[in-house]
Amino acid sequence: MSEWLPSGRPSGPGDSEAAGVRILRQPTRPVRVGTVWIGGGHPIVVQSMCATKTSHVEATARQANQLAQAGAGIVRIAVDNPRDVQALAEIHQKTQVNLAVDLQENYRLALQVAPWVQKIRYNPGHLHHQEPHRTWQDKVKFLVEAANQHDCAVRVGVNCGSVDPALKTQFPPDDPLSPMVASALEHCELLDRLGFTRYCVSLKDSDPQKVIEVNRRFSRQRPDVPLHLGVTEAGLPPEGIQKTRWALMTLLREGIGDTIRVSLTLPAEKKHLEVEAGLTLLADLAAGRLDPLPAQSARKLTIVSCPSCSRVENETFVQLAERVRAMTEPFQHLPLTIAVMGCRVNGPGETDSADLGLWCGPHRVNLKRGSQLLGSFSYEEILDRLQEELNRLAAQHPT
């Protein structure tokens, strides 16, 4: 089967066929999300996510429309509480864009939000933290009932930082990808048994090489399932764009992937740059302008920062990430990963797997060394404390 790949800015949200060229694609099943289709020979859809507070109806509706105007075929919005549900109903009236709701730790809101969106995204790992007396299978059945009742598609969003803990114990600690693939496969199998096939899957990591490998492995076992591609917590531009381009270009050239997002740490008013980066990636790929593979070299300092979204608890999180990048320039030789996370959803798991982690709350920043909490500091204090840790680690790694 062949599929349209955009070679330039689409003529409308999710509609890139007029400017497309054909490349070989995986024969995935088609999945409708409102007015666009994922997989099944349809154009690759570029997605993004609102960074405004969902409860701020006018600002969120305005940003959803801006992202659609930039070329996003699907725009994701986070919903965490009843107030967000009420806001979403109002936002729905103010935009024509296809909306995906991100429930994360609040799957129970699915029936309330489904009337106002075209897709429901859930995280298999987070299902285990809610109502532990109820099986994850029952929770997925509940989500499917909501999706069926209100004409919604579903995304099974597997993330490296929140994998089902039971699955993680079944594989060696140095194999983080097998639990992710196993989680995605078991959820696909359940959805199929329930007779619900209007779903896609995403498997995301902050390491581009892991993104390539985990999606290859899943695609080999379930070539029929449409894949949403992205590098989670890719970080600040331009580094975040470069990491994403390498991973996604590699996969798309192999015929893997049906919809994409470039997840960047950006202030809310610049979220449209995610869409522009995604469209440029597809246009360059269609025109044969391929990025060279990164040279193999010794590990160096890497900054991982989550994409700004409505869950960010302090908007200065983005500026803090930029300041961390600037202050760590002299430490580039250190084989370290520093994670700068902006909310409670990404904060715990992602910082646990980093050498040094900054988990940003509304007023203070938790500094961690792996899973060990070193202390809580104000936004003004945190950089000096981070500098102390870097100086200590630099003394252990002479140039």
C-alpha positions, -999 to +999 in steps of 0.1 A: +000+000+000+011+036-005+002+067+013+003+104+009+031+121+026+029+160+028+055+179+009+044+213+021+020+231+043-015+215+040-044+234+024-064+229+056-062+212+090-051+176+084-056+179+046-022+176+029-032+155-001-031+183-026+006+189-019+016+153-014+039+127-030+036+089-025+059+067-004+055+031+007+036+029+040+026+002+064-009-012+056-024+001+088-062+002+093-079+035+088-091+053+120-113+083+118-108+112+142-136+137+135-129+151+100-094+135+095-082+099+091-052+082+105-036+054+086-052+034+058-036+053+030-044+088+043-021+118+047+001+119+078-016+141+104+004+167+124-008+172+160-001+196+188-014+203+223-027+235+240-005+250+267-032+273+281-051+264+312-081+244+301-103+264+325-094+295+306-120+290+279-113+320+256-075+315+257-077+277+250-102+281+222-081+308+206-050+286+209-068+255+194-078+276+165-043+290+160-028+255+160-054+244+135-046+274+113-010+265+115-018+231+101-027+208+130-053+182+121-058+172+158-053+194+189-051+178+224-064+193+255-058+181+291-088+176+314-081+169+351-112+179+370-149+188+367-141+225+361-120+215+331-150+193+318-173+223+320-147+245+302-142+218+275-179+219+267-176+257+261-144+253+241-161+228+218-186+255+208-158+279+199-136+258+176-140+235+146-107+217+151-107+180+159-101+178+197-084+150+216-088+149+253-059+138+275-072+123+307-040+109+322-049+102+358-087+109+355-101+081+332-134+083+351-142+116+334-144+099+300-182+098+298-184+135+307-158+147+281-166+124+253-195+144+239-171+174+233-141+156+216-132+134+187-106+113+204-098+100+239-061+095+249-054+073+279-021+062+294-021+024+303+005+030+331-017+056+348-047+033+349-031+014+377-029+044+401-066+050+401-092+028+419-067-001+425-095-024+435-108-023+399-089-041+371-073-022+343-094-043+319-126-030+335-113+006+332-106+001+295-141-013+289-154+019+305-134+040+281-145+020+251-182+024+262-177+062+263-159+062+230-186+041+213-214+061+228-200+095+215-183+086+182-147+090+195-115+073+185-090+062+212-052+066+215-034+041+237-005+063+248+024+043+263+051+065+279+085+054+291+081+072+325+048+056+335+048+019+324+026-006+341+046-016+372+035-052+370+049-055+335+082-039+345+089-067+369+086-093+341+117-080+323+153-072+332+159-037+347+182-029+318+154-036+292+130-006+294+114-012+260+100-047+264+075-036+291+063-007+268+058-031+239+041-056+261+017-030+275+007-017+241+001-053+228-021-063+257-042-032+254-046-038+217-056-074+223-082-063+248-096-036+225-098-061+197-117-086+219-141-058+228-148-053+191-133-018+192-108-012+164-110+026+161-077+031+179-041+040+174-010+036+196+019+057+206+051+045+223+072+075+234+106+080+251+129+110+255+157+091+238+154+092+200+171+058+196+147+041+220+117+057+201+130+042+169+136+007+184+103+005+204+082+015+174+100-009+152+094-037+176+057-029+180+052-024+143+066-058+135+041-075+158+011-053+150+016-038+115-022-032+112-023-006+141-018+031+132+011+047+151+014+082+165+050+091+165+069+115+188+099+120+211+084+128+245+101+156+265+122+164+234+131+197+251+139+232+239+143+241+203+165+237+183+178+206+201+143+192+206+135+196+169+167+179+159+161+149+182+126+145+169+136+148+132+162+121+135+138+096+152+107+103+131+125+106+097+141+072+104+108+056+111+088+073+084+113+063+058+107+027+069+070+031+064+063+033+101+040+061+114+007+076+105+005+108+126+032+129+144+038+155+170+070+175+177+068+180+215+087+211+225+093+231+256+078+265+245+058+293+260+021+291+253+022+319+227+047+299+206+030+265+205+023+269+168+061+262+163+054+226+171+031+224+141+055+242+118+083+219+128+062+189+121+051+202+086+087+211+078+099+176+088+073+160+065+081+184+036+118+178+039+113+140+040+090+142+009+116+163-009+145+140+000+161+165+023+172+140+050+190+148+082+223+129+085+225+104+113+242+117+144+278+107+148+286+080+173+303+096+202+308+093+239+278+101+260+275+138+269+252+159+290+216+158+279+187+180+290+152+165+289+123+188+294+086+182+290+065+199+264+046+229+279+009+221+284-020+232+305-007+210+334+024+231+339+021+244+374+043+275+370+047+292+336+083+302+345+091+265+340+100+272+304+123+301+314+139+278+340+146+251+314+163+278+292+184+289+322+194+253+330+205+249+294+226+281+296+242+273+330+251+237+321+271+247+290+305+243+308+294+208+318+287+194+284+314+168+288+296+151+317+278+119+308+246+130+326+209+135+319+191+164+336+153+164+335+133+195+339+097+186+344+068+210+347+040+191+364+029+163+387+021+140+358+056+139+343+075+150+374+079+118+395+087+092+369+108+112+345+130+127+371+135+093+388+152+080+356+175+111+353+209+117+369+196+150+382+159+160+381+141+193+386+104+186+393+087+220+392+057+228+414+036+260+417+061+278+440+091+254+446+113+230+426+121+196+439+157+187+432+164+150+428+194+127+422+177+098+406+149+088+429+165+105+459+150+139+469+178+163+477+154+191+488+128+216+478+140+251+466+125+283+454+127+292+417+154+317+427+174+292+447+173+262+425+200+271+400+227+277+427+218+243+443+220+226+409+254+242+403+266+226+435+256+192+423+272+197+389+304+209+405+305+178+426+298+155+396+324+173+375+350+166+401+343+129+396+346+132+359+378+151+351+381+163+315 
